[in-house]
Amino acid sequence: MAFDPKDIETQIVEADVLIIGGGTAGCLAAVEAREKDPRLKVVIVEKAHIDRSGCLAAGMNAINAYLHPGETPESFTAHVRADALGLIREDVVLASAREINTAVARVESWGLPILKDGNGNYAARGRWNIKINGERLKPIIADAARRAGADIYNRVNVTDLLIYEGRVIGAVGFGVRDGAFYVFLAKSTIVATGGTAGLYRPNNPGSAHHKMWYPPFNAGAGYAIGIRAGVEMTSFEMRFIALRTKDAIAPTGTLALGFGAPQVNAKGERFMQTRFGHAGGDGAATPLRVYGPTLELKEGRGPCYLDTRGLSAEDVHRLKASYLDMYPGIVLYWAANGIDPSKEPVEICGTEPYVMGGHCQAGYWIDPDRSTTLPGLFAAGDVAGGNPYKFVSGAWAEGIIAARSAVACAASVGAVKHDDKCTVALRARVFAALERFEKVGDGVAPFEMEERLQKVMDEYAGGISTFYEMNEERLLVALKQVGKLKGQVRYLIAGDLHELMKAHEVIDRIDVAEVLVKHLIHRKETRWPGYQTRLDYPDRDDQRWLKFVNSRRGPDGMVEMLERPYMQIVPGDRYLPPA
């Protein structure tokens, strides 16, 4: 049957608080909103299914941001500032830090197993970490959202924010299973969709190309809907590049923090101490942990490893059990390849770059209450900017803070009005690739455009093939090529609803990539080596660049670059001393 836009069912859903994204921040936001006012209609919209969606779908074996006795929100903020080499939104981080421990206790009360020591205290794994058995972490918080009474719409891909008279009044999208056009009208809206993977060519090729660290289905929709709506964004140039095990791409914190394995190069040298000295070492700021082994590879002293050869048989058993809580694939990989980590070190590598606000700070420019620059719109989790080192517990804290603000906002808003002409235009945009396939039958498939984008970003915007390094000339080429891809979006085709989802994913990635490259060009220093290494500006320049690089896309589609001042709240040194 030929595709006819008139046959599309339109479902209008009204809400007091709309939450886009049913990950860890979104579920906590839903619970908090319903607890604040049980009369409110709280709606979660999720592209996948909230039971196993988001970057915590497979679980976690530690909570990486927790304030142990003796620590304070101020000491945590000072640590985050040092780890981010001097530049964070201290007001935003401080507000989050004040909520972290309470959020952890709340999730524990829902059934999350947190390991205890002999005195009944949470078992520490480093200064800020506690150990958990978190394989079922996501189902636990999803169940809490359901029990709280949130209305949940799974399998709905949100494509655009709805705006009326300068205010966000909800969002639109389509059902990836039922094909319906969804119009969500809300008094307040929280974006909690997670960050962006798939911008760069990944480590593993071919059929293994989705064997990556950050979920491949996190395609940047949360950023993209904000970019297209003209919301101010911040710090996209602070990309995140994870240090992971080779091939399996498993987290290395379990090995380094949980079992004390140091980084060594092919010669057996503990190069982090040699390269970064006492101030760095194996406890170096997070960007340096991937920058160090990258330089070792570039300069001919690789491969690099985490040296696990001192582990006992009992240690290896505990190590495998720990990985089963969050990344069972590496246990299977070791078994299939006859690898005993007590007999040979575990090879490590950097991943492709990601754009995310949980480990780094790319995202919406927000106030401490998590409001964005558009009225009625709030952000939490990986899409919220200025707050790195938040991890899972920081995302919970942000969801809670955003929910409180969204509830207060909803209470001040009357009936939601919207423009039918705008909704009709958005519906045409949503289904354009499907309609084009029916009418023309030929065009560009989503995977073809995705591969072209990844090649451009890898070669010209600091990907794996260039050791994450970049200069102005290459970045300008990347910007030009991404611009060409934007112009070719009108040729995208989709033969079914799954391909339609993939088409919107690549459209979102292109919009995020354009903003990312603009940010990389604008910051003319190297503030975060590895994450943002400028060969033409190799040094950190606090005199000129101790500030935030922001952006905002105008109605004409042009991205305007902005600079915002850094404000120090917590006393003390702003950053780790230079190596």
KAQUI-V288961 format. One record per backbone hydrogen bond with DSSP energy under -1.0 kcal/mol. CO is the residue of the C=O (numbers start at 1). NH is the residue of the N-H. If there is no record, write none. Layout:
BEGIN
CO & NH
CO & NH
END
This chain:
BEGIN
4 & 7
5 & 8
9 & 181
11 & 183
13 & 185
16 & 188
17 & 43
18 & 190
19 & 45
20 & 192
23 & 27
24 & 28
25 & 29
26 & 30
27 & 31
28 & 32
29 & 33
30 & 34
31 & 35
32 & 36
33 & 37
37 & 40
41 & 16
41 & 17
42 & 151
43 & 19
44 & 153
45 & 21
46 & 156
48 & 155
49 & 52
54 & 57
56 & 59
60 & 134
61 & 132
63 & 130
68 & 71
72 & 76
73 & 77
74 & 78
75 & 79
76 & 80
77 & 81
78 & 82
79 & 83
80 & 84
81 & 86
82 & 85
88 & 90
89 & 93
90 & 94
91 & 95
92 & 96
93 & 97
94 & 98
96 & 99
99 & 103
100 & 104
101 & 105
102 & 106
103 & 107
104 & 108
105 & 109
107 & 112
108 & 111
113 & 133
115 & 123
117 & 120
121 & 117
123 & 131
128 & 66
129 & 125
130 & 63
131 & 115
134 & 137
136 & 140
137 & 141
138 & 142
139 & 143
140 & 144
141 & 145
142 & 146
143 & 147
144 & 148
145 & 150
146 & 149
151 & 44
153 & 46
155 & 176
157 & 174
160 & 172
162 & 169
164 & 167
167 & 164
169 & 186
170 & 162
171 & 184
172 & 159
172 & 160
173 & 182
174 & 157
175 & 179
180 & 175
181 & 11
182 & 173
183 & 13
184 & 171
185 & 15
188 & 18
189 & 378
190 & 20
191 & 380
195 & 220
196 & 355
205 & 208
206 & 209
208 & 211
210 & 212
215 & 218
217 & 219
218 & 197
220 & 224
221 & 225
222 & 226
223 & 227
224 & 228
225 & 229
226 & 231
227 & 230
232 & 365
233 & 551
234 & 363
235 & 238
237 & 239
240 & 354
242 & 351
244 & 349
245 & 249
246 & 248
250 & 245
252 & 256
253 & 257
253 & 258
255 & 261
262 & 307
264 & 305
265 & 268
269 & 265
269 & 271
270 & 274
271 & 275
272 & 276
273 & 277
277 & 280
281 & 284
285 & 288
287 & 291
288 & 292
290 & 294
291 & 295
292 & 296
293 & 297
294 & 298
295 & 299
296 & 301
297 & 300
301 & 266
304 & 348
305 & 264
306 & 308
306 & 346
308 & 311
312 & 316
313 & 317
314 & 318
315 & 319
316 & 320
317 & 321
318 & 322
319 & 323
320 & 324
322 & 325
323 & 326
323 & 327
327 & 330
328 & 332
329 & 333
330 & 334
331 & 335
332 & 336
333 & 337
334 & 339
340 & 343
340 & 344
346 & 306
347 & 246
349 & 244
354 & 240
355 & 196
356 & 362
358 & 390
358 & 391
361 & 386
363 & 234
364 & 385
367 & 370
370 & 379
371 & 367
374 & 377
375 & 168
376 & 189
377 & 372
378 & 191
381 & 384
382 & 357
383 & 364
386 & 89
390 & 394
391 & 395
392 & 396
393 & 397
394 & 398
395 & 399
396 & 400
397 & 401
398 & 402
399 & 403
400 & 404
401 & 405
402 & 406
403 & 407
404 & 408
405 & 409
406 & 410
407 & 411
409 & 412
410 & 413
419 & 423
420 & 424
421 & 425
422 & 426
423 & 427
424 & 428
425 & 429
426 & 430
427 & 431
431 & 435
432 & 436
433 & 437
433 & 494
434 & 438
435 & 439
436 & 440
436 & 441
444 & 493
445 & 449
446 & 450
447 & 451
448 & 452
449 & 453
450 & 454
451 & 455
452 & 456
453 & 457
454 & 201
454 & 458
455 & 459
456 & 460
457 & 461
458 & 463
463 & 466
463 & 468
464 & 467
466 & 469
470 & 535
471 & 475
472 & 476
473 & 477
474 & 478
475 & 479
476 & 480
477 & 481
478 & 482
479 & 483
480 & 484
481 & 485
482 & 486
483 & 487
488 & 491
489 & 492
491 & 444
496 & 500
497 & 501
498 & 502
499 & 503
500 & 504
501 & 505
502 & 506
503 & 507
504 & 508
505 & 509
506 & 510
507 & 511
508 & 512
509 & 513
510 & 514
511 & 515
512 & 516
513 & 517
514 & 518
515 & 519
516 & 520
517 & 521
518 & 522
519 & 523
522 & 524
523 & 525
528 & 532
529 & 531
533 & 470
539 & 526
541 & 545
542 & 546
545 & 547
548 & 564
549 & 235
550 & 562
551 & 233
552 & 560
554 & 557
558 & 554
560 & 552
562 & 550
564 & 548
END
